[in-house]
Amino acid sequence: MATFARVNGFGEYAQGTIYSTNQHKAFLIDAQAALTTEDDGAEEAMEAIIREVQPLMYFSAGSAQTITVIVDGHSVDAATLQARIRNMGATVGPNSFDLSAATVVAASSLTAA
């Protein structure tokens, strides 16, 4: 039986790059202020962001102002997601949290601990 040597690589194994085997995308949302007081009551900013983004998975450290989200990436990119969050305005929730300057970037790494 004849054998053939593989001469062409499969370019999706390079380290330092996020790959998805389906349409998932990862983003880092920066609320521009600590969310520590915005996660313990109804209708607060953390809840509002999660309801707007509808992530499949998300993580926010207890002392951080950032949220890492995994979303269905079929029709979303960082710019449209950022616009949606900023459009929530400067008085979100009962504490009037300002999301008008929030930023969203495509995640450059994923870490699990």
N, C-alpha and C positions, 0 to 999 in steps of 0.2 A: 504494500500500500504506500502510495506517495505521501510525503509530508511536506508541508510548506512552512517556511520560517516567517514569522510575523515581522514585518518591516515598518509598518505604520503604527504610531502610538494612538492612544485614546486620550485626548488632551484634557480630560476632566478629572485628573488625579493630582494636579499641582497643589502643593500646600500653600496656605495663605490666601485662599480664595474660597468664597462661599458658593456652593453648587446646590441646585435643587433638582430632584428627579421628577418633580411635577411643577405646578405653577406657584409654589410658595415663594414669598419674598420676606426678607427681614429688614426692619427699620428701627432706627433709634430716634425716639421722640424726646426732645429736650423742652420741658415746660418753662424754662428760664427762671424758675424759682422752686424751692423745695416743696415737694408734695406731701411732706410728713404730716401736715395738719389737714390734708385733703383726702384722706382715705378711711376715715372712721365714722362717717355719717352719710345719710341718704342724700343723694343729689349733689355730692361734692365733686370737685374737679376730676379726681381720679376716675370716679364712676362715669362722669360725662365723657371723658376721653375714651375710655374702653367701650362705652356704648356707641360712640361715633365711629371708632376704628373697626370694631367687631373682629378682634384678632382670634386666630386659632389657638395661639399661646401668647402669653406676655409675662414679663418680669420687671419689677421695679424694686430696687433696694430700699430698705426702710429709711435711709437718710438721704436718698438721692432725689434729684429733680428730673431724672430720665426714666423712660420706660422702653424696654426692648420688646418689639412685637413681631410675631410671625403671622402673616396674613395670606389670604388667597390673592396671589399677585396677578390674576387674570387681567384686571383693568385698573391697576393702581401703580403709581410711582411716588417718589418722595415729594415731588412738587404738588401733586394733587392732594396727597394726604396732609401736607403742611397747610395748604389752603383751607381744607375742611376744618382742621383744628383751629387755625387762626380765626376763621369765620365764627367760631363759637363766642368770640368776643372777649372783652376786658372785665366782665362781671359774671363769671361762671359760678353757679352754685350759691349756697347761702353765705359763703365767705367772700364772694365777689373776687374769685381768683382770676387773674389776668392771663389769658391764653393768646392774646393778640400778637405776641412776638415769639410764640413757640416755633421751634425748628424741627425739621424731620430730615434725616439723611439715611441713605441706604446703609444697612449694617455692614461693617467690614470684617467682622469676626463673630463667632458664636462660642460661648463658653458654658460648660456644664460643670457643676461641682457637686 
